[in-house]
């Protein structure tokens, strides 16, 4: 009797195992049902070949592929008249991405898998994709055809802007060559407007980091009061995705804007065409070194320009257009102005234009800014920044109270300030 029960139990176990195994064989894995899209051939930079790809886990006839290339902004491909690519019955697809202009020099390509009936937005140089495209697509893939050049400056990583078609500001061509943008042996950044094959190319660098509220300080080592009348030096923040906040653009700009008699310096909180959002003045320097900054707070933006200890410009903005922080970057550019915004005018003397930036500093909120007249601010930029330690004991005096531990002669970005026994305000 006991033997019969054992045999019956074993039979039940075998049956259950068979059912589970059968279900495992006939039920597909969850991941196998997710639609996918991939590239099977991405043309090299400069090539005229088609981009090719494959989709899986969809019925090909129910879907299309929307392809975009990046040439100083995203562009619909193959054309505005034919913005969608059909998928073959085996899931493969191919798209001509070189249908005009400088398409062969696209640096990126992206493809979206979208259902029939959805008409994706047509892009003509936009920097970001509309959110609806991400929501309506069921899958996407992106590939880089040419990596952006990157440099290290002031302890930070920067992207060097490049464009083969005229783009803003200006409009201008931008060069990422080492003749246009480089960091010298002393760690200084050089921005240079150069002529390449008869075309003037401007220069721009973009910080990888985003900083938000705080003090942005630019130490310049060139006579920017004497740059060519058609050239513009821009020191600013910018957020591609924040059109509603005017791209979170806060500007310090040195330029005569094409007119010799114009003032050569301005502070701007965008939009610039609101009269109270701009402050212009004429800057006259006695040497190459000057420091320019803005302190971005929730309720104000304070601009300051110094030559040594001397204030050469200042302005406090507390208007309605102070942007909130987002994913803005710091940008520094040297470009050519065109009043008609068609193509930047050549330098008036036909010569290349160069500006040297000694360093960039960012000081977050809460770091002490010491008052004038105390001589703690050894580099006279109006703040304590990255690089040194200052120890104050009892009284501090001209020499006794500051210790330049790295012996570079200045107090710079990123150090600790220790206040012992009673001095000024606390941080």
FIVO-560236 format. One record per residue (C-alpha): residue number from 1; residue in one letter; x negated, y negated, z. Coordinates in steps of 0.1 Angstrom, whole numbers. Layout:
FIVO-560236
REC   num   residu      c1      c2      c3
REC   NUM        a       X       Y       Z
...
end
This chain:
FIVO-560236
REC   num   residu      c1      c2      c3
REC     1        x       0       0       0
REC     2        x     -28     -23       9
REC     3        x     -45     -16     -24
REC     4        x     -13     -26     -43
REC     5        x     -13     -60     -26
REC     6        x     -49     -66     -35
REC     7        x     -44     -57     -71
REC     8        x     -13     -80     -73
REC     9        x     -32    -109     -57
REC    10        x     -61    -105     -82
REC    11        x     -36    -104    -111
REC    12        x     -21    -137     -99
REC    13        x     -55    -153     -96
REC    14        x     -64    -142    -131
REC    15        x     -32    -156    -144
REC    16        x     -37    -190    -127
REC    17        x     -73    -192    -140
REC    18        x     -61    -184    -175
REC    19        x     -34    -211    -174
REC    20        x     -59    -237    -160
REC    21        x     -85    -228    -186
REC    22        x     -60    -229    -214
REC    23        x     -48    -264    -203
REC    24        x     -84    -276    -201
REC    25        x     -90    -264    -236
REC    26        x     -59    -280    -251
REC    27        x     -57    -313    -231
REC    28        x     -82    -339    -245
REC    29        x    -104    -359    -221
REC    30        x     -91    -393    -211
REC    31        x    -121    -410    -227
REC    32        x    -115    -394    -260
REC    33        x     -83    -413    -265
REC    34        x     -98    -447    -261
REC    35        x    -102    -466    -295
REC    36        x    -138    -474    -304
REC    37        x    -156    -494    -331
REC    38        x    -193    -492    -339
REC    39        x    -218    -504    -364
REC    40        x    -235    -478    -386
REC    41        x    -256    -503    -406
REC    42        x    -265    -538    -395
REC    43        x    -285    -556    -423
REC    44        x    -318    -571    -414
REC    45        x    -321    -609    -410
REC    46        x    -323    -624    -445
REC    47        x    -308    -593    -462
REC    48        x    -277    -594    -485
REC    49        x    -265    -559    -476
REC    50        x    -230    -552    -463
REC    51        x    -224    -545    -426
REC    52        x    -209    -510    -422
REC    53        x    -192    -493    -393
REC    54        x    -169    -466    -380
REC    55        x    -138    -465    -358
REC    56        x    -125    -435    -338
REC    57        x     -94    -424    -318
REC    58        x     -70    -444    -340
REC    59        x     -50    -438    -371
REC    60        x     -71    -458    -397
REC    61        x     -40    -470    -417
REC    62        x     -26    -487    -386
REC    63        x     -56    -510    -380
REC    64        x     -79    -535    -396
REC    65        x    -114    -549    -387
REC    66        x    -120    -586    -382
REC    67        x    -157    -594    -388
REC    68        x    -175    -626    -378
REC    69        x    -211    -638    -383
REC    70        x    -231    -663    -363
REC    71        x    -247    -691    -384
REC    72        x    -250    -720    -360
REC    73        x    -215    -710    -348
REC    74        x    -191    -681    -356
REC    75        x    -176    -677    -392
REC    76        x    -149    -655    -405
REC    77        x    -160    -628    -430
REC    78        x    -158    -620    -458
REC    79        x    -137    -651    -466
REC    80        x    -108    -672    -453
REC    81        x     -86    -658    -481
REC    82        x     -95    -622    -471
REC    83        x    -103    -623    -434
REC    84        x     -96    -586    -427
REC    85        x    -114    -554    -437
REC    86        x     -95    -522    -444
REC    87        x    -106    -489    -428
REC    88        x    -110    -457    -448
REC    89        x     -92    -425    -440
REC    90        x    -123    -411    -424
REC    91        x    -127    -441    -401
REC    92        x    -155    -458    -420
REC    93        x    -155    -494    -431
REC    94        x    -177    -519    -449
REC    95        x    -177    -557    -451
REC    96        x    -195    -582    -473
REC    97        x    -209    -608    -448
REC    98        x    -230    -628    -473
REC    99        x    -203    -646    -493
REC   100        x    -218    -681    -493
REC   101        x    -241    -707    -478
REC   102        x    -268    -692    -456
REC   103        x    -249    -661    -445
REC   104        x    -280    -639    -450
REC   105        x    -296    -658    -421
REC   106        x    -269    -650    -396
REC   107        x    -284    -642    -362
REC   108        x    -254    -622    -349
REC   109        x    -225    -602    -362
REC   110        x    -194    -591    -343
REC   111        x    -164    -569    -353
REC   112        x    -130    -565    -337
REC   113        x    -106    -536    -341
REC   114        x     -71    -551    -344
REC   115        x     -36    -536    -350
REC   116        x     -18    -543    -382
REC   117        x       5    -573    -380
REC   118        x     -19    -594    -360
REC   119        x     -36    -623    -379
REC   120        x     -68    -632    -361
REC   121        x     -80    -668    -359
REC   122        x    -102    -681    -387
REC   123        x    -135    -695    -373
REC   124        x    -156    -720    -390
REC   125        x    -186    -727    -367
REC   126        x    -170    -725    -333
REC   127        x    -194    -715    -304
REC   128        x    -169    -692    -286
REC   129        x    -142    -668    -295
REC   130        x    -105    -677    -287
REC   131        x     -93    -657    -257
REC   132        x     -63    -643    -277
REC   133        x     -87    -624    -300
REC   134        x    -102    -606    -270
REC   135        x     -66    -598    -257
REC   136        x     -52    -586    -291
REC   137        x     -81    -564    -301
REC   138        x     -84    -529    -289
REC   139        x    -122    -527    -292
REC   140        x    -151    -548    -303
REC   141        x    -188    -545    -311
REC   142        x    -216    -571    -314
REC   143        x    -252    -568    -328
REC   144        x    -281    -593    -328
REC   145        x    -299    -597    -361
REC   146        x    -325    -622    -349
REC   147        x    -333    -628    -313
REC   148        x    -334    -664    -300
REC   149        x    -367    -678    -291
REC   150        x    -372    -683    -254
REC   151        x    -398    -703    -234
REC   152        x    -407    -707    -197
REC   153        x    -409    -743    -185
REC   154        x    -408    -757    -149
REC   155        x    -403    -721    -136
REC   156        x    -371    -716    -156
REC   157        x    -362    -698    -188
REC   158        x    -350    -719    -218
REC   159        x    -335    -709    -252
REC   160        x    -349    -729    -282
REC   161        x    -321    -740    -305
REC   162        x    -324    -732    -342
REC   163        x    -301    -739    -371
REC   164        x    -304    -735    -409
REC   165        x    -274    -757    -415
REC   166        x    -268    -792    -401
REC   167        x    -251    -790    -367
REC   168        x    -244    -814    -339
REC   169        x    -256    -837    -326
REC   170        x    -264    -859    -356
REC   171        x    -258    -838    -377
REC   172        x    -292    -822    -377
REC   173        x    -313    -792    -387
REC   174        x    -330    -777    -356
REC   175        x    -363    -759    -356
REC   176        x    -374    -732    -331
REC   177        x    -410    -732    -344
REC   178        x    -440    -736    -322
REC   179        x    -447    -768    -341
REC   180        x    -414    -783    -329
REC   181        x    -411    -769    -294
REC   182        x    -439    -757    -272
REC   183        x    -453    -758    -236
REC   184        x    -489    -769    -234
REC   185        x    -517    -757    -211
REC   186        x    -506    -781    -184
REC   187        x    -471    -768    -184
REC   188        x    -456    -798    -201
REC   189        x    -427    -794    -226
REC   190        x    -432    -809    -261
REC   191        x    -402    -817    -283
REC   192        x    -410    -829    -318
REC   193        x    -390    -839    -348
REC   194        x    -409    -824    -378
REC   195        x    -405    -823    -416
REC   196        x    -402    -788    -430
REC   197        x    -400    -785    -468
REC   198        x    -386    -820    -472
REC   199        x    -360    -816    -444
REC   200        x    -363    -833    -410
REC   201        x    -357    -808    -382
REC   202        x    -349    -818    -346
REC   203        x    -357    -800    -313
REC   204        x    -336    -788    -284
REC   205        x    -340    -765    -254
REC   206        x    -311    -750    -233
REC   207        x    -315    -736    -198
REC   208        x    -304    -700    -193
REC   209        x    -294    -709    -158
REC   210        x    -263    -729    -148
REC   211        x    -267    -751    -117
REC   212        x    -234    -770    -108
REC   213        x    -234    -799     -83
REC   214        x    -267    -813     -73
REC   215        x    -295    -836     -85
REC   216        x    -310    -832    -120
REC   217        x    -344    -848    -124
REC   218        x    -363    -852    -156
REC   219        x    -400    -863    -154
REC   220        x    -410    -879    -187
REC   221        x    -446    -883    -199
REC   222        x    -440    -904    -231
REC   223        x    -432    -940    -239
REC   224        x    -395    -933    -245
REC   225        x    -388    -970    -246
REC   226        x    -407    -971    -279
REC   227        x    -394    -941    -298
REC   228        x    -382    -946    -334
REC   229        x    -350    -965    -337
REC   230        x    -333    -935    -354
REC   231        x    -344    -910    -328
REC   232        x    -324    -900    -296
REC   233        x    -338    -883    -265
REC   234        x    -309    -865    -247
REC   235        x    -311    -852    -211
REC   236        x    -278    -837    -202
REC   237        x    -254    -809    -192
REC   238        x    -232    -790    -216
REC   239        x    -206    -762    -214
REC   240        x    -195    -747    -248
REC   241        x    -163    -733    -232
REC   242        x    -150    -764    -214
REC   243        x    -133    -785    -241
REC   244        x    -107    -796    -215
REC   245        x    -135    -812    -194
REC   246        x    -153    -827    -225
REC   247        x    -178    -798    -223
REC   248        x    -189    -810    -188
REC   249        x    -212    -834    -205
REC   250        x    -232    -858    -184
REC   251        x    -259    -877    -204
REC   252        x    -290    -897    -200
REC   253        x    -299    -909    -235
REC   254        x    -329    -930    -247
REC   255        x    -322    -945    -282
REC   256        x    -316    -977    -301
REC   257        x    -290    -959    -322
REC   258        x    -305    -972    -355
REC   259        x    -306   -1009    -346
REC   260        x    -338   -1025    -334
REC   261        x    -319   -1051    -314
REC   262        x    -299   -1025    -294
REC   263        x    -305   -1017    -257
REC   264        x    -325    -985    -256
REC   265        x    -311    -966    -226
REC   266        x    -277    -954    -215
REC   267        x    -259    -932    -189
REC   268        x    -227    -915    -200
REC   269        x    -200    -894    -185
REC   270        x    -179    -880    -214
REC   271        x    -157    -890    -231
REC   272        x    -180    -918    -242
REC   273        x    -153    -939    -258
REC   274        x    -137    -948    -225
REC   275        x    -154    -981    -218
REC   276        x    -159    -975    -181
REC   277        x    -177    -942    -188
REC   278        x    -209    -957    -202
REC   279        x    -236    -979    -188
REC   280        x    -262    -994    -212
REC   281        x    -294   -1013    -204
REC   282        x    -328   -1021    -219
REC   283        x    -357   -1002    -205
REC   284        x    -392   -1016    -207
REC   285        x    -420    -993    -195
REC   286        x    -456   -1002    -187
REC   287        x    -469    -967    -191
REC   288        x    -460    -932    -203
REC   289        x    -446    -918    -170
REC   290        x    -410    -923    -159
REC   291        x    -384    -903    -140
REC   292        x    -347    -901    -148
REC   293        x    -320    -884    -128
REC   294        x    -283    -879    -121
REC   295        x    -268    -867     -88
REC   296        x    -236    -848     -96
REC   297        x    -211    -847     -67
REC   298        x    -174    -839     -66
REC   299        x    -164    -876     -63
REC   300        x    -194    -894     -79
REC   301        x    -223    -892    -103
REC   302        x    -253    -914     -94
REC   303        x    -278    -922    -122
REC   304        x    -313    -935    -115
REC   305        x    -344    -943    -136
REC   306        x    -377    -950    -120
REC   307        x    -412    -960    -131
REC   308        x    -433    -952    -101
REC   309        x    -415    -968     -72
REC   310        x    -398    -994     -94
REC   311        x    -361    -989    -102
REC   312        x    -356    -996    -139
REC   313        x    -320    -985    -141
REC   314        x    -292    -972    -119
REC   315        x    -254    -967    -120
REC   316        x    -228    -950     -99
REC   317        x    -198    -935    -117
REC   318        x    -167    -926     -97
REC   319        x    -141    -926    -124
REC   320        x    -115    -901    -135
REC   321        x    -137    -880    -158
REC   322        x    -161    -864    -133
REC   323        x    -160    -827    -144
REC   324        x    -159    -798    -120
REC   325        x    -188    -773    -122
REC   326        x    -184    -744    -146
REC   327        x    -210    -725    -167
REC   328        x    -227    -756    -180
REC   329        x    -264    -755    -189
REC   330        x    -291    -782    -188
REC   331        x    -302    -793    -223
REC   332        x    -330    -815    -235
REC   333        x    -331    -826    -271
REC   334        x    -348    -849    -295
REC   335        x    -327    -856    -326
REC   336        x    -320    -881    -354
REC   337        x    -289    -903    -354
REC   338        x    -266    -909    -383
REC   339        x    -238    -935    -379
REC   340        x    -217    -916    -404
REC   341        x    -224    -882    -388
REC   342        x    -234    -866    -421
REC   343        x    -271    -859    -416
REC   344        x    -295    -875    -392
REC   345        x    -314    -904    -407
REC   346        x    -352    -899    -412
REC   347        x    -375    -917    -388
REC   348        x    -377    -953    -399
REC   349        x    -414    -952    -403
REC   350        x    -414    -918    -420
REC   351        x    -435    -903    -391
REC   352        x    -428    -873    -369
REC   353        x    -414    -882    -334
REC   354        x    -426    -865    -302
REC   355        x    -416    -867    -266
REC   356        x    -434    -849    -237
REC   357        x    -415    -838    -206
REC   358        x    -437    -832    -176
REC   359        x    -412    -812    -157
REC   360        x    -376    -806    -148
REC   361        x    -362    -804    -112
REC   362        x    -329    -794     -98
REC   363        x    -321    -801     -61
REC   364        x    -289    -785     -48
REC   365        x    -266    -803     -24
REC   366        x    -277    -803      12
REC   367        x    -314    -809       6
REC   368        x    -326    -841      23
REC   369        x    -332    -872       2
REC   370        x    -355    -894      23
REC   371        x    -350    -932      25
REC   372        x    -371    -957       6
REC   373        x    -401    -971      23
REC   374        x    -412    -940      43
REC   375        x    -437    -928      17
REC   376        x    -425    -892      21
REC   377        x    -415    -893     -16
REC   378        x    -450    -888     -28
REC   379        x    -441    -886     -65
REC   380        x    -416    -915     -61
REC   381        x    -388    -897     -79
REC   382        x    -363    -906     -51
REC   383        x    -361    -871     -37
REC   384        x    -379    -841     -22
REC   385        x    -380    -812     -47
REC   386        x    -396    -779     -56
REC   387        x    -433    -772     -48
REC   388        x    -446    -784     -13
REC   389        x    -440    -784      24
REC   390        x    -438    -816      44
REC   391        x    -442    -813      82
REC   392        x    -432    -842     104
REC   393        x    -444    -842     140
REC   394        x    -434    -872     163
REC   395        x    -444    -900     139
REC   396        x    -457    -893     105
REC   397        x    -473    -924      89
REC   398        x    -488    -928      55
REC   399        x    -511    -898      56
REC   400        x    -506    -880      89
REC   401        x    -470    -870      82
REC   402        x    -473    -854      48
REC   403        x    -491    -822      41
REC   404        x    -496    -813       4
REC   405        x    -502    -776       9
REC   406        x    -507    -767     -28
REC   407        x    -530    -798     -33
REC   408        x    -513    -809     -65
REC   409        x    -509    -845     -53
REC   410        x    -471    -846     -52
REC   411        x    -441    -833     -34
REC   412        x    -422    -811     -58
REC   413        x    -393    -787     -64
REC   414        x    -384    -759     -41
REC   415        x    -402    -763      -7
REC   416        x    -393    -765      29
REC   417        x    -391    -797      48
REC   418        x    -395    -793      86
REC   419        x    -385    -822     108
REC   420        x    -398    -819     144
REC   421        x    -388    -844     172
REC   422        x    -367    -871     158
REC   423        x    -368    -886     123
REC   424        x    -341    -900     102
REC   425        x    -310    -880      93
REC   426        x    -308    -843      96
REC   427        x    -300    -820      66
end
